[in-house]
Amino acid sequence: MPAKGARTPRPNSEGNSGSKAYEVRWEEQARVMLLAVNDRKVQGQLIEKSESLSENPHNQGKPLQEPLAGFRSIRMRRYRTVYHIKGKKAFVAAAGIRKEGDRHDVYTLARKLFRQKLL
């Protein structure tokens, strides 16, 4: 259950403006991962950063390597948002903290979801 007043991504909204080139959609597991971030301010910043993907997600972030080839990642301090692009939609697949070697690392969790065919 989200903390009282916690911001969550708009559920697969079309966006606020018709001028956006790409629609940004959050996968269910990405929403769950976002809510696991305890800091509401960071949650809001991750949402805001992901909304920037509507302006050309191909030129943002960095492409990931196997087994997450085809996905890209954008940074916000120690946090990462993993996404992929299909047509004119950017799908946020995972969001969380980058803690290399930790089982809660966003890339470790994304690889696990990929192996389970949830991404």
C-alpha positions in Angstrom: 0.0 0.0 0.0 1.5 3.4 -0.9 2.3 5.8 1.8 -0.4 8.5 2.3 0.1 11.2 -0.3 2.6 9.2 -2.3 2.7 10.0 -6.0 2.2 7.2 -8.3 2.4 7.2 -12.1 -0.8 7.9 -13.9 -2.0 4.5 -15.0 -1.1 4.3 -18.7 -2.3 7.8 -19.4 -2.3 9.5 -22.8 -0.4 12.4 -21.4 -1.5 16.0 -20.8 -0.6 17.4 -24.2 -1.2 16.4 -27.7 2.3 17.7 -28.6 4.1 14.8 -27.1 5.8 12.6 -29.7 5.7 9.4 -27.5 3.3 8.1 -25.0 4.9 6.9 -21.7 3.3 3.9 -20.1 4.3 2.2 -16.8 4.3 -1.6 -16.6 2.6 -3.0 -13.5 5.9 -4.3 -12.0 7.5 -0.9 -12.5 4.7 0.7 -10.5 5.3 -1.8 -7.7 9.0 -1.1 -7.8 8.4 2.6 -7.7 6.2 2.2 -4.6 9.0 0.3 -2.9 11.2 3.5 -3.0 10.6 4.8 0.5 11.4 8.5 -0.3 8.3 10.2 -1.8 10.4 13.0 -3.2 12.5 10.5 -5.1 9.3 8.8 -6.3 8.1 12.1 -7.7 11.5 12.8 -9.4 11.5 9.3 -11.0 8.0 9.9 -12.4 9.0 13.3 -13.7 12.2 11.9 -15.3 10.2 9.1 -16.9 7.7 11.7 -18.4 10.7 13.3 -20.2 10.7 10.1 -22.3 7.8 11.5 -24.3 10.2 13.9 -26.0 12.3 11.3 -27.9 13.3 8.2 -25.8 15.7 7.0 -28.4 18.1 9.9 -27.6 17.9 9.5 -23.8 19.6 7.1 -21.5 21.9 4.4 -22.5 21.2 1.1 -24.3 21.6 -1.9 -22.0 23.5 -5.1 -22.9 22.5 -8.8 -22.8 20.3 -10.1 -21.4 18.5 -6.7 -21.4 19.4 -5.8 -25.0 16.6 -3.7 -26.4 16.0 -1.9 -23.1 17.5 1.5 -22.2 18.2 3.1 -18.8 18.0 6.7 -17.6 19.7 8.0 -14.4 18.5 10.1 -11.6 21.2 10.2 -9.0 21.5 6.6 -7.6 18.2 5.6 -9.2 17.5 4.1 -12.6 14.5 3.8 -14.8 14.6 0.9 -17.3 12.4 1.2 -20.4 11.9 -0.1 -23.9 10.3 1.5 -26.9 7.6 0.0 -29.2 6.3 2.3 -32.0 5.4 5.6 -30.4 5.2 4.3 -26.9 7.9 4.2 -24.2 7.2 1.4 -21.6 8.8 1.9 -18.2 9.7 -1.7 -17.2 11.5 -1.2 -13.9 12.5 1.7 -11.5 14.6 1.6 -8.4 18.0 2.1 -6.8 21.3 1.1 -8.3 23.2 -0.9 -5.7 25.7 -3.1 -7.6 25.9 -6.6 -6.1 22.7 -6.2 -4.0 19.7 -8.4 -4.7 17.5 -5.2 -4.7 19.6 -3.6 -7.4 17.3 -2.4 -10.2 19.3 -4.2 -12.9 19.3 -7.4 -11.0 15.5 -7.2 -10.5 15.0 -6.3 -14.2 17.1 -9.3 -15.3 15.1 -11.6 -13.0 11.8 -10.2 -14.5 13.2 -10.8 -18.0 14.1 -14.4 -17.2 10.6 -14.9 -15.9 9.3 -13.4 -19.1 7.6 -10.6 -17.3 9.4 -8.0 -19.3 
